[in-house]
Amino acid sequence: MKLIDGQKNKSYKLESIELDTPVKRRLEILGMTVGTRIDILEKKGRRAIIIKCRSSRFAIGGNFAAGMEVTPWTDR
């Protein structure tokens, strides 16, 4: 599923980033790498989403969130 389709107050595992290379690299520099836990803190419809990743909060646009493939987070 895409990150934009996730629910508020839920956690997800980042499986892949399907965005342009410069954007993908920038997100990886910020710590959003495959396998990372992403918590959805707030959603503004399909326009914007506020997430927590590695103890940092980010506001990302809906287009970026639609390019991020995730699965529900499970505590092992």
N, C-alpha and C positions, 0 to 999 in steps of 0.2 A: 504494500500500500504506500501511497505517497504521504509525506509528512503533513501536507496541507489537509489531508483527510483525517488526521488524528484528532483525538478528543482532549479537551482541557483537563489538566490535573492527571494525565496519564504519562507513562514513560515508554520510550521506544528505543530500539537498537538501530543505529544507522547501518544500513546494508550497502548502499551505493549512492554516489552523487552523479547525477546525469545532467550536468551543466557545462557551459563553455569552460575550456581549460583554465583561463585566468581566474574565473570565479571559483572553480573547484579548488585550485591551488590556494587561493586566499582563504577559503573556508578550512582547508586542511592546516594552514598556518595558524589559524585561530583555534585549532584543536578538534575540529569536527572531522574525525577520521572514521573509517569503517570499524564497526564494533563499539563505537562510543554510545553511551547512554544519553538520550535527549529527553528532557522533561518539557512538556508544553505547559507554560504558565498562563498564557492568555491568547485568545484568538479574536481577531477583528474581522469576522466573516471570512471571505476568501482573499482578502486584501493584504493582511499582515498577521504575523504570528510572533509571539514573544516566547522564547525558549531558554532553557538553562542547559548548558553543556560544560562539563568540567568546572563547575562552580562559577561560571560566568554567564551573565544574561545577555541575550542577543535579540534584537528585533530584526526579523527578516521579512522580505516581501513575499507575497503569495506565489509569484513566479519562481523564486528560489526554492520555496518550500515544496512546490509541485515537482521540482527536479531532484528531490531527495527521497530515496526509497528506504522505508523503515519496516520493522516488524515489532510487535509488542515485546516489551522488556520482560524477561522472566528472571527472577532471582534463582540462582543455581544453588 
